[in-house]
Amino acid sequence: MESIRAQRIADRFAGNLNFMVKSCSGGLLVRYHQHTHYFVRESCFWSYVYMAAGLPVEKL
């Protein structure tokens, strides 16, 4: 993932009480319910967010 895109996504999650998202080394570091995950691919990040939120995920 491009670092600029990662930073934009992280900025959009600023202030969200459920997900702590930080841009880190061209990927996203996500903390959710005391678990930390690192995503290099944006599609994997969004799948995780949708699944964590209980929303249906479309498979490509």
Secondary structure, 3 states (H helix, E strand, C coil): CCHHHHHHHHHHCCCCCCCEEEEECCEEEEEECCEEEEECCHHHHHHHHHHHHCCCCCCC
